Amino acid sequence: MTIIHLSDLHIGKSLHGFSLLEDQKHILDAIAGDVIRRSPGAVIIAGDVYDKPVPSVEAVRVFDDFLTRLAGGGAVVFIISGNHDSPERLCFAGNILGKYNIHFCGSFDGTLKSVTLADHDGGIRFHMLPFIKPSHVRRFFGNRAIESANDAVAAVLSTARLDGNAKHVLIAHQFVSGGGCEPATCESESISVGGTDAVDPALFAGFDYVALGHLHGPQYVFREHIRYCGAPLKYSFDEARQNKSVTVVTLDRAGARPAITEAFFSPLRDVRTLRGTLAGLTDEARIPREGRDDYIHIVLTDNDAGYDAIGKIRRVYPNSILSFDNARTGAPSDFSQAVRSTRKRPAELFASLFEEQNGRAMTGSQQSIIEQVIRDAEAGP
């Protein structure tokens, strides 16, 4: 059986204020077309369907269109909630949709939900473990000590029925780390400090494939069959060099190593970083037109880029954010001296701060502008 493994759609997410809904609809349309072409035995969405517990109407429509296309193509779909999802909202009408092969699992209710699909060799049982915390499961296990995410997952998996004649797939949304293998993380993920949410991959013994969600970079942890498929799009600038994909898994027989490949799709807009001077990056005659609509982190190296640098940049790269890496940003700053005296006038305090930060005094025209702004502010409306 072939299985398509997705996760971390984060529908409704923004990147530094830029809505990604159009990009998400584009990539999900491409994925749906590929699913219909491949006609897999199952499609897994391993959590974080939405970026917020209360998604926007537009985000819900994007996911509804995606599910409608999958169901219309005859796909059997398994969906669990992630830490960004509201389990109740995600699983609305789940009981009805289950009759049409769209299987939801939003919260743990004391039983590890499992669905078995027939195949040529004993069937495949899909075990659905939504995102859990110790507090979510403690009440179902009496006096058992459950203090960490690892304890919680261990308790839940102790109830799994791992029939030796079937193949077993676990769908989970947790931070899996250990066994001498630390996964690569990104700034767009929610990982707690201190390791209290880490789950030991040794808990997954007995599963033929573990379909993980939570981390945005495609990777395996400890063993190749314990895998994060990653997010389908780049959701932060530190993901710029990642090659996003969808994982395609083929399970043959129980105990056999699954065949794992990746399917790649072209995004509507890329996410990347450009570095240079303002003049060089805005020289229309020298820069290609292709890719100007990408989401771009512009790093300016000018010591003085002048007025409205971001406006000049966005006339060329409309979906850009701006930062500086120059002599000023590289020099240590001590603002304490600038604010030490409360006897200075506001304009003098501002001039001191300016000199501390920029390594030079304000010009006469700059001082005049600041003094006028302060006078206007003091005068009130």
Secondary structure, 3 states (H helix, E strand, C coil): CEEEEECCCCECCEECCEECHHHHHHHHHHHHHHHHHHCCCEEEEECCCECCCCCCHHHHHHHHHHHHHHHHCCCCEEEECCCCCCHHHHCCCHHHHHCCCEEEECCCCCCCEEEEECCCCCCEEEEEECCCCHHHHHHHCCCCCCCCHHHHHHHHHCCCCCCCCCEEEEEEECEECECCECCCCCCCCCCCCCCCCEECHHHHCCCCEEEEECCCCCEECCCCCEEECCCCCCCCHHHCCCCCCEEEEECCCCCCCCEEEEECCCCCCCEEEEEECHHHHCCCCCCCCCCCCCEEEEEECCCCCCCCHHHHHHCCCCCEEEEECCHHHHCCCCCCCCCCCCCCCHHHHHHHHHHHHHCCCCCHHHHHHHHHHHHHHHHCC
